[in-house]
Amino acid sequence: MNYLKLKLDDDTYQYLKVKFDGDINAIEDFVKKILSKEIEKIRLDPNDLEKKNINDNLKNYLKLGKSGSRSYGIKGQGW
C-alpha cells in the first residue's frame, strides 16, 4: 500500500476533527472513501457516463408524474 500525506487548510482540518471526535483513523477512512468515489466517477467510460445520465433522467422523469394519474386527457378514455 502506498501512502499520501495531505496538507489541509485549518478550517477543513478543524471541521473533520470535530466531526469525527478527533479520531484520525475515522478521518482517514472518510477521506479514502471520498477519493475512491471521485476517482471512480472520473474513470467511467464517457459512453457509460452518458448512458447513466440518460437512465437517471428517465427515472427522474417517471418519478415526477403522480402514481395512477391520467394526464393524457379525454382521448384515451374509452375511445
C-alpha positions in Angstrom: 0.0 0.0 0.0 1.2 3.5 -0.8 0.8 6.5 1.4 0.0 10.1 0.6 0.4 12.9 3.1 -2.2 15.7 2.7 -2.0 19.2 3.9 -5.4 20.6 4.8 -6.4 24.2 5.5 -7.2 24.9 9.1 -10.9 25.2 8.6 -11.2 21.8 6.8 -9.0 20.1 9.4 -11.0 21.5 12.4 -14.3 20.5 10.7 -13.0 16.9 10.3 -11.6 16.8 13.8 -14.9 17.9 15.3 -17.0 15.7 13.0 -15.0 12.6 13.9 -14.3 13.5 17.6 -10.5 13.6 16.8 -10.4 10.0 15.6 -7.6 10.1 13.0 -8.5 6.7 11.7 -12.1 7.7 11.0 -10.9 10.8 9.2 -8.5 8.8 7.1 -11.3 6.3 6.2 -13.6 9.2 5.3 -11.1 10.8 3.0 -10.2 7.5 1.3 -13.9 6.8 0.6 -14.4 10.2 -0.9 -11.3 10.0 -3.1 -12.3 6.5 -4.3 -15.8 7.6 -5.3 -14.4 10.7 -7.1 -11.8 8.6 -9.0 -14.4 6.1 -9.9 -16.5 8.8 -11.5 -13.5 10.1 -13.5 -12.6 6.6 -14.7 -16.1 5.9 -16.1 -16.1 5.5 -19.9 -17.8 8.6 -21.4 -20.3 6.3 -23.1 -21.1 4.7 -19.8 -21.5 8.1 -18.2 -23.9 9.2 -20.9 -26.0 6.1 -20.6 -26.1 6.6 -16.8 -27.2 10.2 -17.3 -30.0 9.1 -19.7 -31.1 6.4 -17.2 -31.1 8.8 -14.3 -33.0 11.4 -16.3 -35.7 8.8 -17.3 -36.0 7.7 -13.7 -36.4 11.3 -12.5 -39.0 12.0 -15.3 -41.0 8.9 -14.3 -40.9 9.9 -10.6 -42.3 13.3 -11.4 -45.7 12.0 -12.5 -48.4 11.2 -10.0 -48.9 7.5 -9.5 -52.1 6.4 -11.3 -52.7 9.8 -12.9 -54.2 10.0 -16.4 -52.6 13.1 -17.9 -53.5 12.1 -21.4 -57.0 13.6 -21.2 -60.2 12.6 -22.9 -58.7 10.9 -25.9 -57.6 7.8 -24.0 -60.9 7.3 -22.2 -62.7 4.5 -23.9 -62.1 5.7 -27.5 
